[in-house]
Amino acid sequence: MSTTELTHLTANRIGGSFVADVSGVDLSRDMNDAWEAIHTAYLEHKILTFHGQSLTAKQFHDFGEKFGSIEPHTVVMYHHEEFPGITVLSNRVEMGRPKGIRDAGSHWHSDYSYKAVPANVTILFALEVPEQGGDTRFIDLSAAYHALPEETKQRLEGLTALHHYRCTKDREHPEGRWRLLSETEREATPEVVHPVVRIHPETGEKSIFVFPGITSGIQHIIGMEAAESDALLNGLYKHCTDKRFEFTYKWRAGDLVLWDNRCTMHHASTDVLPADHYRTLYRINTKGTKPV
């Protein structure tokens, strides 16, 4: 474990290779004064957790803008009514309709990887969480890359993969693109090609950048026969999801957690949360840069 002293706040490493718990900052009052230190800790630890925060939707939105341009979620029905850049995640039902996305991200993925320019940061702020369940699991994809055999690293050099939002070979899959999206939303999510290994634009570190989750819609590695592509991708998925690269976060109301989508992937567990165990969070994503 490592501890980083940054001005008046402390970032204490709580995971093996990533994740730090930040103390000594009230984001409703001194986010501007603490911003440089937060950003430094963000790049070092990849995931930051803050406890006991009390933020209005505007304050949460303002904090998100520190990381760059906020990009609203593809599915517009779950946008916050006042700040469309905030997505509401919730398993509550109000006036006969879902309050937010009930089971968002219940698979391994990196946010907006299906876009030509994927996300930089994801920020979640917990308004309510159950006493048990609703945890979020994370994987350090930089650590996973560095743990690969040199032969595999060389094999991955220069490879690219085709991503297509919620596109699956099983078109009847309940979370498939064809069932969820409107025609307009489908047109906004065309096929994109990204490197299998990307270089972080701020730290220069290499990370694996393919994901087994359905929203990522990884189709195949470009220029490779289907069987070879499937074997290589499945091998990478198995390697990345090894427990040595994983950290599970247990939420508390008032928690704010942010992570770097350029070098991590995550997996929610709300798909198995009982209907009477309520979990409501605000989410923000900011626009990153084209992977290289």
N, C-alpha and C positions, 0 to 999 in steps of 0.2 A: 504494500500500500504506500502511496505517496501523498504528501500534503504540500499544496502550493499556496504561499501567502501572496495575495494580490491586493494592494492598498488595504482597505478596511475589511475586505472579505477573505474567506478561506475556502479553498476548493480541496476537499479531502478525498483521495481515490478510494472507492469502495468496491471496485471490480478489479479483476486481475490485470488486464491490459487497457481498460477503459472504464468510464463512468466515475464521476466525482460528485460528491454532495457539497453544495455551496451553502455557507452560513455567513451571517454578518451583513446581509443586504435586504432591504425592504423595497421590492420592485415598484410599489405604488408611490414611493417618495424619491428614491435616489438611483433610479435606473440610469439617468444621464451621467451621474458622477461615477457609477460603477461600470459603465459600458465597456471601456477599454479592457478592464480586468476580466470582465465576463467573456469577452471575445477571445482574449488570450487563453483563458481556461477552456473555452469551447474547442479551440483548435488542438489543445494538448490532450484533453480527456475524451473528446468526441460526444459525450453525453453528460449533461449537467442536470442536477436535481435541486430544487429549492422548496423548502417547507414553509408552512404557515403564511402563505401569501394571501392577500385580499385585494383583488383587482376588479375594477369595472371592465365592461367590454371594451370601452375606449382605451383604458390603460393597457389592457392586454394587446389591443391592436397597435397602439403606439410602440410597445416593446417589440412586437413582431417587425415593425418597420425598421428597427435598428439593424436588422439582418439583411435588409434589401427590399425589393419590390414584392409585396404580398400577392400571391396568385390564388384566386378562389378555386374551390374544388370543382371538378368537372360536372358533378351532379348538383344542379342549382337548388333543388327543393330543400336542401339541408343547410343553406346559407343562413347566417344570422340576419334577422330582419333589419337591423340598423347598419351592420358592418358585414357586407357580403364576403369579405376576405376571411371572416371567421366561419368555420364549419362547426355545426353542433353535432356532437356524438352523444347519443342517449338511447337507452332502451325503454324510456318512458313513453306513454301514449297520452296525448292531451287532445281533448275535443275530437276523439275518434281518429286521429292521425298521429304518426310517429313524431316525437319531438325532435329527433335527430337520427343519424345513421346508427342502427342498433348494433351491428356486428362488424363495424369497419375494420379492415385489416386483419382478419382472423386467419392469416397465413403469412409466410415469410415474404417480405417485399421491402423495397425502398420507395418512398413516396415520389410519385410523378416520373418514375423511371421510364414509363411508356411515352413520355413527351420528348420532343426534340431537345428541349432544355429542361432537364429534371430539377427537382427541388434542391435547395441548399439546406435550410434548417426546417425541422418540424417542431412546433411548440404546442404542448398540451397543458391546459390548466383545469384542474379537477374541481368542479363545483360540488359534486357529491359522488361518493364511492361506497360500495358495500363493505361490510366488515370482512367478508371473505370473497375471493374471486375477483375477476376483472384485471388481473396482472398483465403486464406487458413484458415480453421477452425481447432481448436484443442480442445481436451478433456483431462482433468486431471483425469486419471484412478485411481490414488492413492486416490484422494479426493472422487471419486465415490465409491471406496471400503469402505472407512471409514464412508461414509454416509449410508451404507446398515444397515438394522435392524440386531441386533445380531443373531437372528434366521437364517437369510439368510446367514450370514458369516459362521455360524456353518454348514449349509447345504452344502456350497461350499468347505469346508475343505476336501482336498484330492482328489477332482474331477479332471479329465483330459478330454480334448477334442481332437477330431481328426481334423487336419488341412490338406488341400490338395489344392495346388495352383490353383486358378481359376476353381476349381471343383464345379459345380453347378448341382442341380437336373434337371435344364432346359439346356440340352446340346446344344440347339439352341440359347442360350443367346449370343448376339453379342460380349460380353467380356469374354465368357466362355473359359476355358483352351483348349478345343478341336479345337477351331477356331484360336486361337492366336499363339500357340507354335509349334515349330518344334518337330520332334520325339526326337531329342537329348535334347532339352530343357524340354520336358516332363519327360524324364528319369532322368534329373537332379533335378526334383522336386517331389519326392515320398511323400506318406502320412507320416505325423509326428504327434506325440502326445505331447501336452503341458499341464501343469496345468491350470485350469480355473482361479486360483489366483496365481500369482507368487510373489516371494520375491526378491526385488531389491538387486543385488549382492554387491553394494557399500554402500547403505544407510540402508538396512534392512527393508524398507517399503514394505507393501503389496499393490498390484494393481490387478485389474481385467485384464485378458489377453485373452479375446475372443472378436471378432470383426465382425460386420455384413457385411462388404464389401466383394465383390466377390473375390478379390485377396487373401484374407485370407482363403477362402474356408472352413469355419467351417462346418463340416458335422454333428457331434452329440457329446454328452457327453458320454464317454465310460461307458458301463455297465448300461445304462439307456434306458428304452423304448422310442421309437421315439416321442410319444406324450408328455411325461414328459420332455424329453430333449428339444424339440422345445419350450415348454412353459417356461422352466427355462431360456433358451438362449434369447428368445424374451423379457422376463422380464428384463434380465440384459441389453440388448441393449437399451430398453426404458429408464431404469434408467440412464445409462451412458450418453445418449444423452440429458439429461435434461440441459436446458440452464444455470443452476447454475454452471456447471462444464466446460462450454465452453468459448473459447476466439477466436475471429476472427481477423486475421492479414491482414492488407491492405499493399500491397507491394509498394516499390519505387525502381527505378533503383539504383544499388549500395548497396542494402540491402543484408546482409548475415544473415540467420536465421538457428539456429540449435536446434534440440530437441532430447529428450531421449525417444527412442521407447520402453523402458522397463517399462514405467509408463504413457505413453500418447498414444492417437491415433489422427489421423488427416484426413482431408477431403479437397481435392482440389475442385475448382469450374471451372476449365478450360473447362469442358464439355459443359458449357453454355456460353462460351466466344465467341462473334461474330468473324467471320473469319478475319476481318480486324482490330481486337484489338490484337496486337502482344505481346506475352509473351515468353521470352526465359530465361531459367535458367540453371545453372550447378547444378548437384546433386552428392553427395557422401554419401555412407553408409559404416560404419565400422562394423566389426564382433563383436558380443557381446559374451555372454556365454549361455550355455544351461539353459533354465528356470527351476527353482525349486520352 
